[in-house]
Amino acid sequence: MNLEGITNNNSNKILIHSIIWCFLIIASLLPFYQNFTSINAEFYVQWTSGILLFYANYFYLVPNLLLQKKYGAYLGIIFTVIAVLTCIKIFYFSPEFHNLPHQKLFDASGKEIIPEKRFLKKPPQFFKFFPSLFYLFIVSISTLIKTLSEFYINQQNKLISETRKTTTELNYLRKQTNPHFLFNALNSIYSLAYKKSDLVPDAIVTLSEMMRYMLYETDNKAVSLEKEINYIKNYIELQKLRLNNIENIFINIHGETRNKTIEPLLLISFIENAFKYGTDYKGTAFVKIKISIEDTILDFYIENKIENQSKDPNNSGIGLTNIKNRLNILYPNAHQLTIEQTDKKYSVRLNLKLELEN
């Protein structure tokens, strides 16, 4: 927790509140200056009680009663306090509502002015409610500000909670991807080593490049599309090393890959599945991959013949479920995924809106 930031934030709030109160009080002083009259005790009592009522409502009544849905108690206390403050103002600080002694008025000739023509009159009785309106205004503003403030804080906390939840889920999904890839890659190298192939050193170098990418790049929210595609190329080269027949492995990439970003390890699950189920027992695979980029739209297509019909009940579908979850989290309104399967062919098309590098 940043205590310095909290202190600065509280100082800013105090400053803003002070400026607003000064503005309102100065504005209410204008009639006194216009009429050249002195400021009486009523003015000080009204504003002091109004400010105290504002903060009592702001810090205690709204959070502890209104927002806790204790509406009866809240309204009862508010109206009682307003009634008490109004009575104090009327009976102690508003002498115009008292029975004043009769005062005679005379015109220029010395003739007494009859009562019907006097200019000094008791104010209408409805003027008694003006203090109540003032306090109601204070309470309304205080309630509105506190309610909106609490709503904003709750929305921010909800957003932070959802962001943390999403980040945790993404980290979990990425951790699932990495061991899954490593298992497949080591299987490929083991196959080469078992055959005592001279390609084992090349396979290890390729794997080291891929591991370096996974260790230092994939912790970021997004990676360079160019690096991600290079990672895919390395994976395909690693697969080719272990296969007996690679004539039916096609990869076609066209379009501008620079200055664009993508979620790391997003496409590899589809490619892993294609090689896993598109390779027969003789080591012959049929896999066709096409990646095209136009502006910020990536079109990914992969197709494989279904040669390997057996499925591991413990791992089958993990990669596909993983990728669907990540797409729904990271590209909720910016992707379209289509999967088609027949007895002999399995294909995936993913249309994705990319982000530009900053």
N, C-alpha and C positions, 0 to 999 in steps of 0.2 A: 504494500500500500504506500502511495506517495504522499507523505504527510505535508510536504511543501506545497504540492499541488492542491491538496484539500484546503490548506490555510489560505492560499491565494484565491481559491474559488469562494470561500466564505467572505474574504475581504472585499471581493468584487460585489457580492450580494449586498453586503452592508452599505457599500458606497452607492449602489443603485437605489436601494430603499431610501437612503438619506436624501439623495437628490430628488426623488419623486415627492417625498414628504415636504421638503423645502419648497418645491414648486407649488404644491397644492396650498400650503399655508400662505405663501406670498400672494398667490392669486386671490385668496379669501380676504387678504388685508386691503385690497384695492378700494372697496367701499369706504373704509375708514379714512383713507387719504383723500378720496374724492370729496367727502363731506366734511373734512377737517375736524373729525371727532376723535376722541381718545379711545385707545383700546381698553375695553373693560375686562373684568375678571371672567365674564361669561365666555369670552373668546378663548381664553387659555384653558378653561375647564372643558369646553366642548372638544377642542383638538386633543388635549391630553387624554381625555376619556376615550375619544375615538381611536387614537393610536393604540392605547392599551387594549381596547376591544378587538382591534384588527389582529394584533399578535396573539392574544388569548385564543381567538378563533383559529388563527393560522397554525399555531404550534400545538394546541391541545384539543379544542373542540372538534375540528374537522378530522384530524387523524384518529382520535380515540372514540369519537361518537359517530360522526357522519359517515366516514369511510368504513366503519365497522357495522354499518347499517342499523345503528341505534337512533333512528330518526325521531322517535318521540322524545327521548331525553335531549337530543340536540336542539330540536325546535323549542322545547320547554325552557331550556336554559337561555337560549338566544332571546326569546321574546320577554322573558323575565328580566334579563339584564337591560334590554332596550327600554322596557317600561320604567325600571328604576332610574336609569340615567335621564330619561325624559322628564320624569317627575322632579328630580333634583334640579334640572335646568329650569323648569317652569316655576317652581315654587321658591327657588332661592336666587335665581339669576335673571328672571324675566319680570321686573316690576310692572311692566305695562299690562300684565294680566291681573294685577292686584287692584283693590278698591282705592284709587287715588283721591286725595282731598280735592274738592271743587276749586277750580281755578278760573277766575273771571278774566275775560278778554275784552278789550275796548278798541274801538276804531280810532281814526285820527281826530275825530271831533270830540272824543271822550265818551261816546255812546257805547254802552255795553253790547257786545255781540251776543245774539240769542244762541242757545245751545245747538239749534239745528244747523247753524252756520259755522260752528267751531271747526277748526282744522285739527285740533288736538283731540283725538278719539281713541278709545280702546280698540285694539286690532280685532279683526274677526276671530271667532273661536277656533276656526280650522287652522289658524296659525300655530295653535298649540301642538299640532302634529308634525310640524317642520323638524324639530329635533329627532323625532322618530325616523323620519325619512333619511336624515343625515346618517344615523346609526345603521339603518337598514342598508344604505348604500355602502358604508364601510364594511359591513358583514358580507354583503354580496361580492364585493371585489376581493376580499380576503378569501372567501370560499372558492371563488372561481380560480384565483391564482394557485391556491394550494391544491385543488383538485387537478388542474392541468399539470402542475408540477409533479404530482404523484403519478399521474398517468404516463407522463414522459419518462420518469424514472423506471416505472414498471416495464414500459416498452423497451427501454435500453437494457434492462436486466434480462428480459426475455430474449432479446436479440443476442446478447453476450452468451447466454446459456445455450441457445440454439447453435451459435457459432462453435462453441466449445464441443458440443455434442457432435457436430458435423466433422470437426477436425479429428476428434477421437475415432470416429467411425472410419474416416479416410485413412488414418494411420493404421488402423486394424486391417483394412482391406489391402493396403500396400504391403503390410507384413505378411499377409497371406500370399501375395503375388511373388515376393522375392524367394522364399523357400521353394515354392512350386517351380519357378524358373530354374533355380540352382539344381534341384533334383533332376530335372530333364536334361540340363546341360551336362551334369556329371555322368548321367547315363550314356550320353552321346560319346563322351571322352572314354568312358569305360569300354564301350563297344569297340572303339578304335584300338585301345590298349589291348583288349582281348585278342584282336586280330593281328597284334604286333605291327600296327600300321606306322609308317614313317610320318604320317600326318598328325600324330599326337602332339608334337611341339607346337605346330601351327594352331591346333585346337586350343591348347592351353593359353597361347598368346591372345587368341580371339576372346576366350573366356575372361582373361584378365582385363582386357579393355572393357568388356561388358560389366564386369564387377566394379571397375573404377567408376563407370558411369552411374551405376546403381548406388554406390556409396556416397558419391559427392554431388550428384545432380538431382536425384529423385526425392530428396527431402523438401525441395522447393514446391510451392503450390503449382507452378507451371515451369516447363522447360522449353528450350529452343526446339522447334519442330525439326530443324536440321539435325540436331543431335539425336533426337528420338528416332528419326528415320535411319540414321547411321547405326544406331543400336539394333534396329530391326534387321538391317543388312548383315550385321555381324552374327546375329542369331541364325539367319538363313544360311550363311556360310558355314557356321558350326554344324548345322543339320546336314548340309551337303557332304561334309567330311565323313560322316558315318554311314551314308547311304551308298548302296551299290549302283543305283541308276538314278541320275539326276536330270535326265533329258526332259522330263515332264514337270520340272519346277520352273515356273515363269514368274518374274517380278517386273513390273512396269511402273516407274515413278516419273511423273512429269508435272511441271508447274513450279512456281517460285516458293521455295521453302524458307528463305531468309526472312528475318524480322517478324516471325510468327511464333506463337507459343501454343503448347498443348499440355494437358495433364500427363505427367510421366507414366510410362508403362501402361498406357491405356489400350493399345492395340495388340500387345503381345499375347494376351490370352487367346484371342481368335487365331493367331498364327500358330501358337503351341498346339491347339486342338486340331488345326488343319494337318499338321505334320503327324500328330499322334494317331489320328484316325484315317489319314490319307496315305499311310505307308503300309504296304503288304508285308507278308512274312519273308519275301525275298529281298527286302530292302529297296523296293521300288516305290516311289511316291509320285502322286499327281497333285500338285498344289499350284494354284494360279492366284497371284496377288496383283492388284492394280490400285495405285494411290495417285489421285490427281488433286491438285490444288489450284483453285481459281479465286483470285482475290482473297477473301478470308474464309472460303468454304473448302473444307476437305471432304473428298469423296473416297471412301475406303471400301474396296471390294475384295473378298477372298473366297475361293472356291476349292473344294477338294473332293476327290472320289472317296466313297466310303469303302475302304479296303479292310480296315480293322473294326469288326463288329463288336468285339468284346469290350465291355466297360467295367472299370473298377467301381464297385458299389460305394466305396468309401470316398473316392475322389471325383467321380463323375459329376459334372455340372458345376464344380466349385468355381472354375475359371469364368464360366458364362454368368453365373449368379453374381460373382464379384464385379465383373465389368458392367453389368446392368445396374447394380447398386451405385457404382461410382458415376455412371452416366446420369442417373437420376439426381444425384447430389450435386454434381459439378455443372452439368449442362441440362437443367430441368426444362428449358424452353428453347434449347439450341442444338438439338440432335434428333435424328430419326434413325432408328435401328430396324432392319428387316432381316429375318432369318428364314431361309427356305430349306427344306429337306425332303429328298425323295429316297427311293431304295438305293440309288447309286451315287447320289451327289448331295453335298451339303454346302450351302453358300450363305455368306453374311454380307450385307451392305450397310455401311454406317455413313451417314451424312452429318457433318459436324461443323459448327461455326467456331472458327479460331479467334483467338485474341492476338492483338499486335503487341510487339515488344515495346516497352517504355523507352 
